[in-house]
Amino acid sequence: MRVLQEAGASHVLDLTVHQKDSSALNVAYLALYDTDEGKKLVYLNLECVDTSAFDIASVFGPAFEFISRGRRAGRGVLVHCEAGISRSASVVMAYLVETGACATMKDAYEHVSRCRPQVQPNLGFALQLFEWEKEKLGLLEISDFYYDYVLSVHHLTGKFTAGQLKEASRGAQNIFEALMTLLNKEPNEKLSVPLN
């Protein structure tokens, strides 16, 4: 807790799933106190599963409210998950667009990547982020950056263009099927590159 306070953080947003039988905190909201110094640390756990199928956008409302509350208090907010790569990055990126700190999801991704180079929202979260951006900004279609992102995650940049993937996805059920079409594979075949 002292490290958080030295960093100026007064709020902790935890996006992990706690095992029900563990001793980890499993509460929606809890104010913790450091009895040595009498300083308060405010904690919120929004359980998010790091899978492409999880609806990460479902936590945006309470997450944005919590982060904003910490920022209004003039203090830092630690947003964390287990690895700091997918869940926390997704929520922070959406928050940056929501508040206007970044104009687009591409800007938010680039900003967060400069701060933490290993960020890589899983493909389900990425699609939700870009769908959310489309709705929020009133865009007609998902940004081409989404397709560039998918290609880069699978180390396919240079083999295909965002335009090719976008075109393949028009007739596909999902982005995975579009990738398989580009790679001339059947949808049930395995890729030599991992799909998140």
MDTraj code that builds the backbone (N, CA, C; nanometers):
import mdtraj as md
import numpy as np

residues = "MET ARG VAL LEU GLN GLU ALA GLY ALA SER HIS VAL LEU ASP LEU THR VAL HIS GLN LYS ASP SER SER ALA LEU ASN VAL ALA TYR LEU ALA LEU TYR ASP THR ASP GLU GLY LYS LYS LEU VAL TYR LEU ASN LEU GLU CYS VAL ASP THR SER ALA PHE ASP ILE ALA SER VAL PHE GLY PRO ALA PHE GLU PHE ILE SER ARG GLY ARG ARG ALA GLY ARG GLY VAL LEU VAL HIS CYS GLU ALA GLY ILE SER ARG SER ALA SER VAL VAL MET ALA TYR LEU VAL GLU THR GLY ALA CYS ALA THR MET LYS ASP ALA TYR GLU HIS VAL SER ARG CYS ARG PRO GLN VAL GLN PRO ASN LEU GLY PHE ALA LEU GLN LEU PHE GLU TRP GLU LYS GLU LYS LEU GLY LEU LEU GLU ILE SER ASP PHE TYR TYR ASP TYR VAL LEU SER VAL HIS HIS LEU THR GLY LYS PHE THR ALA GLY GLN LEU LYS GLU ALA SER ARG GLY ALA GLN ASN ILE PHE GLU ALA LEU MET THR LEU LEU ASN LYS GLU PRO ASN GLU LYS LEU SER VAL PRO LEU ASN".split()
xyz = np.array([
    [0.0820, -0.1184, 0.0000],
    [0.0000, 0.0000, 0.0000],
    [0.0868, 0.1253, 0.0000],
    [0.1985, 0.1186, 0.0676],
    [0.2882, 0.2338, 0.0727],
    [0.3381, 0.2703, -0.0670],
    [0.3672, 0.1694, -0.1499],
    [0.4140, 0.1936, -0.2865],
    [0.3075, 0.2682, -0.3666],
    [0.1813, 0.2277, -0.3497],
    [0.0718, 0.2957, -0.4191],
    [0.0624, 0.4411, -0.3751],
    [0.0749, 0.4633, -0.2465],
    [0.0649, 0.5997, -0.1955],
    [0.1827, 0.6846, -0.2426],
    [0.3024, 0.6248, -0.2462],
    [0.4186, 0.6988, -0.2947],
    [0.4024, 0.7349, -0.4418],
    [0.3306, 0.6500, -0.5162],
    [0.3039, 0.6775, -0.6577],
    [0.1869, 0.7744, -0.6744],
    [0.1243, 0.8114, -0.5652],
    [0.0127, 0.9055, -0.5708],
    [-0.1216, 0.8422, -0.5996],
    [-0.1308, 0.7104, -0.5881],
    [-0.2570, 0.6413, -0.6168],
    [-0.3406, 0.6293, -0.4901],
    [-0.4660, 0.6654, -0.5015],
    [-0.5579, 0.6493, -0.3892],
    [-0.6684, 0.5491, -0.4214],
    [-0.6784, 0.5096, -0.5494],
    [-0.7837, 0.4190, -0.5945],
    [-0.7223, 0.3018, -0.6707],
    [-0.7756, 0.1825, -0.6468],
    [-0.7298, 0.0615, -0.7157],
    [-0.8498, -0.0051, -0.7808],
    [-0.8441, -0.0186, -0.9129],
    [-0.9474, -0.0891, -0.9881],
    [-0.8901, -0.2246, -1.0273],
    [-0.9452, -0.3288, -0.9695],
    [-0.8997, -0.4668, -0.9884],
    [-0.9940, -0.5360, -1.0864],
    [-0.9407, -0.5814, -1.1996],
    [-1.0227, -0.6451, -1.3027],
    [-1.0019, -0.7958, -1.3077],
    [-0.9527, -0.8537, -1.1995],
    [-0.9294, -0.9982, -1.1960],
    [-1.0504, -1.0712, -1.1404],
    [-1.0529, -1.1997, -1.1650],
    [-1.1564, -1.2865, -1.1095],
    [-1.0942, -1.3578, -0.9910],
    [-1.1540, -1.3405, -0.8748],
    [-1.1031, -1.4048, -0.7546],
    [-1.1716, -1.5387, -0.7352],
    [-1.0940, -1.6372, -0.6970],
    [-1.1511, -1.7678, -0.6658],
    [-1.2354, -1.7531, -0.5405],
    [-1.3536, -1.8078, -0.5447],
    [-1.4464, -1.7919, -0.4321],
    [-1.3941, -1.8548, -0.3033],
    [-1.3079, -1.9559, -0.3167],
    [-1.2573, -2.0220, -0.1968],
    [-1.1204, -1.9693, -0.1547],
    [-1.0730, -1.8626, -0.2175],
    [-0.9425, -1.8089, -0.1806],
    [-0.9591, -1.7021, -0.0737],
    [-0.8482, -1.6574, -0.0223],
    [-0.8539, -1.5529, 0.0791],
    [-0.8497, -1.4143, 0.0152],
    [-0.8448, -1.4090, -0.1182],
    [-0.8418, -1.2799, -0.1881],
    [-0.9741, -1.2063, -0.1677],
    [-0.9664, -1.0767, -0.1740],
    [-1.0876, -0.9966, -0.1611],
    [-1.1806, -1.0261, -0.2774],
    [-1.3061, -1.0392, -0.2490],
    [-1.4052, -1.0641, -0.3528],
    [-1.5261, -0.9761, -0.3248],
    [-1.5003, -0.8474, -0.3275],
    [-1.6055, -0.7523, -0.2968],
    [-1.6197, -0.6547, -0.4121],
    [-1.7334, -0.5922, -0.4202],
    [-1.7553, -0.4944, -0.5263],
    [-1.6861, -0.3621, -0.4935],
    [-1.6839, -0.3236, -0.3668],
    [-1.6285, -0.1945, -0.3302],
    [-1.5868, -0.2003, -0.1838],
    [-1.4687, -0.1503, -0.1549],
    [-1.4211, -0.1523, -0.0177],
    [-1.3225, -0.0384, 0.0015],
    [-1.3378, 0.0367, 0.1073],
    [-1.2397, 0.1390, 0.1413],
    [-1.1451, 0.0778, 0.2434],
    [-1.0175, 0.0777, 0.2121],
    [-0.9163, 0.0223, 0.3020],
    [-0.8417, 0.1379, 0.3678],
    [-0.7952, 0.1155, 0.4887],
    [-0.7234, 0.2198, 0.5589],
    [-0.5874, 0.1690, 0.6022],
    [-0.4857, 0.2532, 0.5873],
    [-0.3533, 0.2250, 0.6382],
    [-0.3496, 0.2834, 0.7789],
    [-0.3576, 0.1975, 0.8785],
    [-0.3689, 0.2460, 1.0162],
    [-0.2428, 0.3177, 1.0627],
    [-0.1267, 0.2865, 1.0003],
    [-0.0032, 0.3542, 1.0390],
    [-0.0069, 0.5025, 1.0018],
    [-0.0647, 0.5330, 0.8870],
    [-0.0631, 0.6706, 0.8395],
    [-0.2022, 0.7317, 0.8300],
    [-0.3058, 0.6505, 0.8472],
    [-0.4414, 0.7013, 0.8400],
    [-0.4865, 0.7409, 0.7006],
    [-0.4146, 0.6970, 0.5968],
    [-0.4523, 0.7315, 0.4601],
    [-0.5419, 0.6240, 0.4016],
    [-0.6364, 0.6686, 0.3211],
    [-0.7356, 0.5777, 0.2659],
    [-0.6964, 0.5313, 0.1255],
    [-0.7237, 0.4045, 0.0995],
    [-0.7073, 0.3478, -0.0341],
    [-0.8426, 0.2900, -0.0725],
    [-0.8995, 0.3359, -0.1822],
    [-1.0314, 0.2915, -0.2250],
    [-1.0137, 0.1828, -0.3301],
    [-1.0855, 0.0727, -0.3126],
    [-1.0679, -0.0467, -0.3955],
    [-1.2002, -0.0880, -0.4595],
    [-1.1947, -0.1228, -0.5872],
    [-1.3116, -0.1753, -0.6571],
    [-1.2691, -0.2957, -0.7394],
    [-1.3408, -0.4054, -0.7238],
    [-1.3165, -0.5252, -0.8045],
    [-1.4331, -0.5436, -0.9007],
    [-1.4036, -0.5387, -1.0298],
    [-1.5001, -0.5702, -1.1349],
    [-1.4469, -0.6955, -1.2026],
    [-1.5071, -0.8081, -1.1730],
    [-1.4541, -0.9352, -1.2227],
    [-1.4707, -0.9464, -1.3739],
    [-1.3574, -0.9597, -1.4427],
    [-1.3534, -0.9734, -1.5886],
    [-1.2723, -1.0976, -1.6232],
    [-1.3264, -1.1799, -1.7091],
    [-1.2561, -1.2998, -1.7545],
    [-1.1804, -1.2626, -1.8814],
    [-1.0531, -1.2999, -1.8886],
    [-0.9711, -1.2641, -2.0047],
    [-0.9899, -1.3648, -2.1177],
    [-1.1094, -1.3646, -2.1756],
    [-1.1383, -1.4470, -2.2927],
    [-1.2053, -1.3585, -2.3965],
    [-1.1922, -1.3973, -2.5208],
    [-1.2526, -1.3195, -2.6294],
    [-1.4037, -1.3098, -2.6165],
    [-1.4654, -1.4070, -2.5502],
    [-1.6115, -1.4098, -2.5385],
    [-1.6645, -1.3181, -2.4279],
    [-1.5790, -1.2744, -2.3343],
    [-1.6261, -1.1914, -2.2234],
    [-1.6646, -1.0521, -2.2733],
    [-1.7738, -0.9996, -2.2228],
    [-1.8234, -0.8668, -2.2606],
    [-1.7523, -0.7600, -2.1776],
    [-1.6332, -0.7201, -2.2225],
    [-1.5541, -0.6220, -2.1482],
    [-1.6257, -0.4865, -2.1426],
    [-1.7039, -0.4563, -2.2447],
    [-1.7759, -0.3284, -2.2465],
    [-1.8783, -0.3190, -2.1337],
    [-1.9184, -0.4332, -2.0783],
    [-2.0172, -0.4323, -1.9697],
    [-1.9632, -0.3680, -1.8420],
    [-1.8317, -0.3576, -1.8276],
    [-1.7748, -0.2959, -1.7072],
    [-1.7329, -0.1511, -1.7305],
    [-1.7461, -0.1027, -1.8535],
    [-1.7008, 0.0335, -1.8822],
    [-1.7689, 0.1368, -1.7926],
    [-1.8997, 0.1307, -1.7778],
    [-1.9714, 0.2300, -1.6969],
    [-1.9186, 0.2408, -1.5551],
    [-1.9205, 0.1296, -1.4783],
    [-1.8702, 0.1399, -1.3410],
    [-1.7201, 0.1691, -1.3344],
    [-1.6440, 0.1189, -1.4312],
    [-1.4995, 0.1454, -1.4323],
    [-1.4730, 0.2935, -1.4570],
    [-1.5418, 0.3515, -1.5551],
    [-1.5229, 0.4938, -1.5855],
    [-1.5599, 0.5797, -1.4653],
    [-1.6699, 0.5452, -1.4000],
    [-1.7145, 0.6216, -1.2835],
    [-1.6099, 0.6156, -1.1719],
    [-1.5562, 0.4965, -1.1473],
    [-1.4570, 0.4781, -1.0415],
    [-1.3279, 0.5535, -1.0735],
    [-1.2797, 0.5399, -1.1970],
    [-1.1561, 0.6090, -1.2368],
    [-1.1760, 0.7602, -1.2268],
    [-1.2890, 0.8077, -1.2742],
    [-1.3170, 0.9521, -1.2681],
    [-1.3225, 1.0020, -1.1246],
    [-1.3799, 0.9226, -1.0358],
    [-1.3867, 0.9609, -0.8946],
    [-1.2452, 0.9774, -0.8382],
    [-1.1573, 0.8841, -0.8696],
    [-1.0193, 0.8945, -0.8237],
    [-0.9477, 1.0149, -0.8828],
    [-0.9711, 1.0407, -1.0104],
    [-0.9080, 1.1543, -1.0766],
    [-0.9604, 1.2869, -1.0197],
    [-1.0915, 1.2914, -0.9915],
    [-1.1489, 1.4137, -0.9327],
    [-1.0903, 1.4407, -0.7946],
    [-1.0525, 1.3350, -0.7252],
    [-0.9914, 1.3505, -0.5930],
    [-0.8471, 1.3998, -0.6050],
    [-0.8003, 1.4124, -0.7298],
    [-0.6653, 1.4622, -0.7523],
    [-0.5579, 1.3584, -0.7290],
    [-0.5967, 1.2329, -0.7301],
    [-0.5022, 1.1254, -0.7029],
    [-0.4958, 1.0319, -0.8224],
    [-0.3950, 0.9448, -0.8211],
    [-0.3804, 0.8458, -0.9265],
    [-0.4715, 0.7268, -0.9035],
    [-0.4953, 0.6543, -1.0107],
    [-0.5776, 0.5339, -1.0056],
    [-0.4980, 0.4207, -1.0690],
    [-0.4793, 0.3131, -0.9945],
    [-0.4149, 0.1938, -1.0491],
    [-0.5239, 0.1044, -1.1057],
    [-0.5146, 0.0743, -1.2356],
    [-0.6065, -0.0190, -1.2999],
    [-0.5239, -0.1425, -1.3306],
    [-0.5652, -0.2577, -1.2749],
    [-0.4826, -0.3762, -1.2961],
    [-0.5651, -0.5007, -1.3229],
    [-0.4986, -0.5951, -1.3882],
    [-0.5511, -0.7301, -1.4063],
    [-0.4349, -0.8223, -1.3701],
    [-0.4318, -0.9435, -1.4190],
    [-0.3234, -1.0330, -1.3788],
    [-0.1915, -1.0011, -1.4468],
    [-0.1931, -0.9736, -1.5769],
    [-0.0686, -0.9505, -1.6498],
    [-0.0533, -0.8066, -1.6981],
    [-0.1582, -0.7275, -1.6880],
    [-0.1507, -0.5898, -1.7341],
    [-0.1393, -0.5786, -1.8851],
    [-0.1993, -0.6725, -1.9556],
    [-0.1850, -0.6777, -2.1011],
    [-0.3178, -0.6578, -2.1733],
    [-0.4233, -0.7215, -2.1265],
    [-0.5482, -0.7235, -2.2021],
    [-0.6632, -0.6503, -2.1320],
    [-0.7062, -0.6993, -2.0163],
    [-0.8231, -0.6412, -1.9491],
    [-0.8002, -0.4962, -1.9074],
    [-0.6931, -0.4732, -1.8319],
    [-0.6681, -0.3370, -1.7833],
    [-0.6401, -0.2420, -1.8992],
    [-0.5650, -0.2882, -1.9988],
    [-0.5363, -0.2038, -2.1152],
    [-0.6649, -0.1662, -2.1878],
    [-0.7557, -0.2620, -2.2022],
    [-0.8821, -0.2360, -2.2722],
    [-0.9645, -0.1304, -2.2000],
    [-0.9745, -0.1422, -2.0688],
    [-1.0538, -0.0460, -1.9908],
    [-0.9896, 0.0924, -1.9950],
    [-0.8582, 0.0991, -1.9813],
    [-0.7899, 0.2287, -1.9841],
    [-0.8027, 0.2933, -2.1220],
    [-0.7872, 0.2146, -2.2280],
    [-0.8019, 0.2694, -2.3632],
    [-0.9417, 0.3277, -2.3837],
    [-1.0437, 0.2540, -2.3429],
    [-1.1811, 0.3030, -2.3573],
    [-1.2016, 0.4297, -2.2738],
    [-1.1451, 0.4325, -2.1533],
    [-1.1585, 0.5506, -2.0676],
    [-1.0955, 0.6731, -2.1338],
    [-0.9804, 0.6550, -2.1955],
    [-0.9131, 0.7673, -2.2613],
    [-0.9978, 0.8248, -2.3749],
    [-1.0653, 0.7378, -2.4490],
    [-1.1541, 0.7855, -2.5560],
    [-1.2800, 0.8480, -2.4956],
    [-1.3351, 0.7840, -2.3939],
    [-1.4569, 0.8344, -2.3281],
    [-1.4381, 0.9770, -2.2772],
    [-1.3230, 1.0038, -2.2180],
    [-1.2990, 1.1348, -2.1567],
    [-1.2439, 1.2379, -2.2546],
    [-1.2116, 1.1940, -2.3762],
    [-1.1556, 1.2861, -2.4749],
    [-1.0060, 1.3051, -2.4615],
    [-0.9426, 1.2331, -2.3698],
    [-0.7973, 1.2419, -2.3565],
    [-0.7292, 1.1903, -2.4834],
    [-0.7951, 1.0979, -2.5522],
    [-0.7505, 1.0482, -2.6827],
    [-0.8703, 1.0562, -2.7766],
    [-0.8460, 1.0999, -2.8991],
    [-0.9561, 1.1205, -2.9938],
    [-1.0106, 0.9904, -3.0506],
    [-0.9236, 0.8911, -3.0675],
    [-0.9650, 0.7646, -3.1292],
    [-0.9059, 0.6475, -3.0520],
    [-0.9557, 0.5285, -3.0815],
    [-0.9019, 0.4087, -3.0182],
    [-0.7571, 0.3864, -3.0615],
    [-0.7254, 0.4211, -3.1845],
    [-0.5864, 0.4103, -3.2313],
    [-0.4961, 0.4980, -3.1454],
    [-0.5382, 0.6228, -3.1211],
    [-0.4601, 0.7132, -3.0359],
    [-0.4441, 0.6554, -2.8956],
    [-0.5529, 0.6006, -2.8421],
    [-0.5491, 0.5430, -2.7074],
    [-0.4552, 0.4230, -2.7027],
    [-0.4626, 0.3363, -2.8034],
    [-0.3741, 0.2190, -2.8083],
    [-0.2283, 0.2637, -2.8148],
    [-0.1995, 0.3612, -2.8994],
    [-0.0613, 0.4088, -2.9121],
    [-0.0131, 0.4719, -2.7824],
    [-0.0992, 0.5475, -2.7154],
    [-0.0619, 0.6099, -2.5880],
    [-0.0330, 0.5034, -2.4813],
    [-0.1248, 0.4091, -2.4661],
    [-0.1075, 0.3048, -2.3647],
    [0.0143, 0.2186, -2.3984],
    [0.0372, 0.1923, -2.5263],
    [0.1532, 0.1120, -2.5681],
    [0.2849, 0.1822, -2.5368],
    [0.2855, 0.3148, -2.5455],
    [0.4079, 0.3881, -2.5090],
    [0.4362, 0.3739, -2.3594],
    [0.3303, 0.3716, -2.2798],
    [0.3452, 0.3580, -2.1345],
    [0.3773, 0.2148, -2.0938],
    [0.3216, 0.1198, -2.1653],
    [0.3392, -0.0227, -2.1336],
    [0.3414, -0.0988, -2.2661],
    [0.4609, -0.1187, -2.3239],
    [0.4736, -0.1757, -2.4587],
    [0.4100, -0.3131, -2.4786],
    [0.3941, -0.3907, -2.3747],
    [0.3408, -0.5266, -2.3912],
    [0.1888, -0.5338, -2.3974],
    [0.1178, -0.4212, -2.3937],
    [-0.0286, -0.4284, -2.3988],
    [-0.0743, -0.4930, -2.5288],
    [-0.1750, -0.5780, -2.5154],
    [-0.2305, -0.6471, -2.6318],
    [-0.3684, -0.7009, -2.5966],
    [-0.4708, -0.6166, -2.6062],
    [-0.6052, -0.6677, -2.5791],
    [-0.6345, -0.7899, -2.6660],
    [-0.6985, -0.8908, -2.6068],
    [-0.7314, -1.0090, -2.6870],
    [-0.8259, -0.9664, -2.7994],
    [-0.8390, -1.0500, -2.9001],
    [-0.9130, -1.0093, -3.0197],
    [-1.0602, -0.9801, -2.9932],
    [-1.1204, -1.0512, -2.8995],
    [-1.2597, -1.0223, -2.8646],
    [-1.2727, -0.8847, -2.8021],
    [-1.1796, -0.8505, -2.7123],
    [-1.1815, -0.7183, -2.6504],
    [-1.1549, -0.6110, -2.7562],
    [-1.0583, -0.6370, -2.8452],
    [-1.0259, -0.5395, -2.9498],
    [-1.1488, -0.5108, -3.0353],
    [-1.2196, -0.6157, -3.0748],
    [-1.3400, -0.5951, -3.1560],
    [-1.4432, -0.5131, -3.0788],
    [-1.4616, -0.5443, -2.9504],
    [-1.5571, -0.4680, -2.8692],
    [-1.5148, -0.3216, -2.8564],
    [-1.3839, -0.2990, -2.8395],
    [-1.3348, -0.1617, -2.8289],
    [-1.3648, -0.0826, -2.9557],
    [-1.3409, -0.1449, -3.0702],
    [-1.3624, -0.0735, -3.1955],
    [-1.5102, -0.0605, -3.2295],
    [-1.5915, -0.1576, -3.1885],
    [-1.7372, -0.1440, -3.2040],
    [-1.7871, -0.0311, -3.1133],
    [-1.7350, -0.0270, -2.9911],
    [-1.7728, 0.0778, -2.8962],
    [-1.7318, 0.2149, -2.9503],
    [-1.6090, 0.2233, -3.0051],
    [-1.5614, 0.3488, -3.0640],
    [-1.6529, 0.3913, -3.1793],
    [-1.6895, 0.2964, -3.2639],
    [-1.7773, 0.3252, -3.3785],
    [-1.9073, 0.3894, -3.3303],
    [-1.9672, 0.3297, -3.2277],
    [-2.0929, 0.3823, -3.1737],
    [-2.0721, 0.5179, -3.1066],
    [-1.9692, 0.5280, -3.0240],
    [-1.9436, 0.6513, -2.9484],
    [-1.9150, 0.7690, -3.0401],
    [-1.8340, 0.7451, -3.1440],
    [-1.7938, 0.8540, -3.2324],
    [-1.8852, 0.8698, -3.3539],
    [-1.9860, 0.7831, -3.3646],
    [-2.0792, 0.7921, -3.4763],
    [-2.0171, 0.7570, -3.6103],
    [-1.9240, 0.6628, -3.6105],
    [-1.8583, 0.6214, -3.7348],
    [-1.9490, 0.5267, -3.8121],
    [-1.9311, 0.5215, -3.9424],
    [-2.0118, 0.4325, -4.0258],
    [-1.9636, 0.2883, -4.0197],
    [-1.8342, 0.2701, -3.9982],
    [-1.7797, 0.1347, -3.9878],
    [-1.6613, 0.1344, -3.8932],
    [-1.6180, 0.0152, -3.8591],
    [-1.5043, -0.0001, -3.7685],
    [-1.3785, 0.0558, -3.8343],
    [-1.2969, 0.1206, -3.7553],
    [-1.1712, 0.1793, -3.8014],
    [-1.0807, 0.0750, -3.8666],
    [-1.0104, 0.1155, -3.9719],
    [-0.9142, 0.0260, -4.0368],
    [-0.8039, -0.0159, -3.9405],
    [-0.7799, 0.0657, -3.8372],
    [-0.6758, 0.0303, -3.7404],
    [-0.7059, -0.1035, -3.6735],
    [-0.8339, -0.1367, -3.6562],
    [-0.8701, -0.2667, -3.5985],
    [-0.8120, -0.3799, -3.6825],
    [-0.8256, -0.3702, -3.8124],
    [-0.7759, -0.4759, -3.9006],
    [-0.6231, -0.4799, -3.8986],
    [-0.5599, -0.3618, -3.8929],
    [-0.4140, -0.3577, -3.8779],
    [-0.3724, -0.4241, -3.7471],
    [-0.4485, -0.3982, -3.6403],
    [-0.4194, -0.4561, -3.5090],
    [-0.4274, -0.6085, -3.5146],
    [-0.5342, -0.6609, -3.5744],
    [-0.5512, -0.8064, -3.5846],
    [-0.4344, -0.8677, -3.6611],
    [-0.3951, -0.8058, -3.7704],
    [-0.2822, -0.8578, -3.8491],
    [-0.1527, -0.8540, -3.7687],
    [-0.1302, -0.7464, -3.6934],
    [-0.0056, -0.7369, -3.6164],
    [-0.0011, -0.8378, -3.5023],
    [-0.1149, -0.8606, -3.4366],
    [-0.1202, -0.9579, -3.3270],
    [-0.0817, -1.0966, -3.3770],
    [-0.1202, -1.1270, -3.5001],
    [-0.0934, -1.2600, -3.5557],
    [0.0279, -1.2624, -3.6476],
    [0.1091, -1.1572, -3.6379],
    [0.2338, -1.1500, -3.7145],
    [0.2085, -1.1685, -3.8637],
    [0.1018, -1.1100, -3.9136],
    [0.0658, -1.1209, -4.0548],
    [0.0779, -0.9869, -4.1276],
    [0.1301, -0.8850, -4.0586],
    [0.1512, -0.7561, -4.1228],
    [0.2535, -0.7765, -4.2339],
    [0.2261, -0.7244, -4.3496],
    [0.3151, -0.7442, -4.4642],
    [0.2668, -0.8556, -4.5548],
    [0.1990, -0.9546, -4.4974],
    [0.1422, -1.0623, -4.5792],
    [0.0087, -1.0193, -4.6372],
    [-0.0673, -0.9421, -4.5573],
    [-0.1979, -0.8947, -4.5995],
    [-0.2130, -0.7497, -4.5569],
    [-0.3030, -0.6802, -4.6216],
    [-0.3321, -0.5418, -4.5827],
    [-0.4604, -0.5385, -4.5002],
    [-0.4787, -0.4276, -4.4308],
    [-0.6028, -0.4097, -4.3550],
    [-0.7226, -0.4169, -4.4491],
    [-0.7071, -0.3619, -4.5683],
    [-0.8156, -0.3651, -4.6663],
    [-0.8529, -0.5067, -4.7074],
    [-0.7516, -0.5926, -4.7235],
    [-0.7796, -0.7322, -4.7599],
    [-0.8542, -0.8036, -4.6475],
    [-0.8106, -0.7826, -4.5236],
    [-0.8776, -0.8464, -4.4107],
    [-1.0195, -0.7916, -4.3945],
    [-1.0345, -0.6622, -4.4125],
    [-1.1668, -0.6003, -4.4022],
    [-1.2613, -0.6598, -4.5069],
    [-1.2128, -0.6748, -4.6281],
    [-1.2948, -0.7317, -4.7355],
    [-1.3292, -0.8775, -4.7055],
    [-1.2315, -0.9552, -4.6576],
    [-1.2560, -1.0963, -4.6242],
    [-1.3566, -1.1087, -4.5100],
    [-1.3578, -1.0115, -4.4195],
    [-1.4481, -1.0199, -4.3043],
    [-1.5931, -0.9884, -4.3415],
    [-1.6148, -0.9244, -4.4544],
    [-1.7521, -0.8911, -4.4960],
    [-1.8372, -1.0160, -4.5164],
    [-1.7793, -1.1213, -4.5712],
    [-1.8553, -1.2436, -4.5946],
    [-1.8344, -1.3493, -4.4878],
    [-1.7555, -1.3164, -4.3865],
    [-1.7223, -1.4141, -4.2827],
    [-1.8117, -1.3955, -4.1606],
    [-1.8230, -1.5018, -4.0819],
    [-1.9014, -1.4931, -3.9584],
    [-1.8280, -1.4143, -3.8511],
    [-1.6945, -1.4180, -3.8541],
    [-1.6152, -1.3472, -3.7551],
    [-1.4750, -1.3236, -3.8095],
    [-1.3943, -1.2517, -3.7337],
    [-1.2598, -1.2159, -3.7782],
    [-1.1712, -1.3389, -3.7955],
    [-1.1939, -1.4426, -3.7138],
    [-1.1137, -1.5639, -3.7249],
    [-1.1383, -1.6321, -3.8591],
    [-1.2647, -1.6382, -3.8986],
    [-1.2986, -1.6985, -4.0276],
    [-1.2381, -1.6166, -4.1420],
    [-1.2381, -1.4855, -4.1289],
    [-1.1779, -1.3993, -4.2309],
    [-1.0279, -1.4254, -4.2427],
    [-0.9609, -1.4419, -4.1287],
    [-0.8176, -1.4744, -4.1317],
    [-0.7933, -1.6071, -4.2020],
    [-0.8752, -1.7051, -4.1715],
    [-0.8601, -1.8370, -4.2336],
    [-0.8815, -1.8277, -4.3849],
    [-0.9773, -1.7462, -4.4264],
    [-1.0019, -1.7273, -4.5693],
    [-0.8777, -1.6701, -4.6364],
    [-0.8175, -1.5700, -4.5758],
    [-0.6965, -1.5103, -4.6318],
    [-0.5811, -1.6099, -4.6371],
    [-0.5752, -1.6951, -4.5373],
    [-0.4668, -1.7939, -4.5308],
    [-0.4987, -1.9197, -4.6110],
    [-0.6142, -1.9185, -4.6791],
    [-0.6591, -2.0340, -4.7589],
    [-0.6673, -2.1610, -4.6763],
    [-0.7231, -2.1488, -4.5578],
    [-0.7415, -2.2634, -4.4697],
    [-0.8896, -2.2791, -4.4408],
    [-0.9273, -2.3980, -4.4046],
    [-1.0653, -2.4219, -4.3617],
    [-1.0821, -2.3618, -4.2220],
    [-1.1998, -2.3120, -4.1890],
    [-1.2201, -2.2495, -4.0581],
    [-1.1862, -2.3391, -3.9393],
    [-1.1910, -2.4706, -3.9549],
    [-1.1604, -2.5579, -3.8414],
    [-1.0136, -2.6000, -3.8371],
    [-0.9320, -2.5585, -3.9354],
    [-0.7891, -2.5890, -3.9327],
    [-0.7205, -2.5007, -3.8293],
    [-0.6045, -2.5467, -3.7844],
    [-0.5286, -2.4689, -3.6873],
    [-0.4350, -2.3741, -3.7600],
    [-0.4193, -2.2565, -3.7036],
    [-0.3234, -2.1602, -3.7564],
    [-0.1870, -2.1876, -3.6970],
    [-0.0826, -2.1493, -3.7700],
    [0.0516, -2.1632, -3.7148],
    [0.0836, -2.0474, -3.6217],
    [-0.0032, -1.9463, -3.6186],
    [0.0119, -1.8354, -3.5247],
    [-0.1036, -1.8414, -3.4266],
    [-0.0810, -1.8030, -3.3013],
    [-0.1872, -1.8157, -3.2007],
    [-0.2982, -1.7146, -3.2210],
    [-0.4191, -1.7571, -3.1970],
    [-0.5336, -1.6666, -3.1930],
    [-0.5665, -1.6417, -3.0474],
    [-0.5787, -1.5179, -3.0085],
    [-0.6132, -1.4859, -2.8695],
    [-0.7589, -1.5074, -2.8464],
])
top = md.Topology()
chain = top.add_chain()
for i, resn in enumerate(residues, 1):
    res = top.add_residue(resn, chain, resSeq=i)
    for name in ("N", "CA", "C"):
        top.add_atom(name, md.element.get_by_symbol(name[0]), res)
traj = md.Trajectory(xyz[None], top)
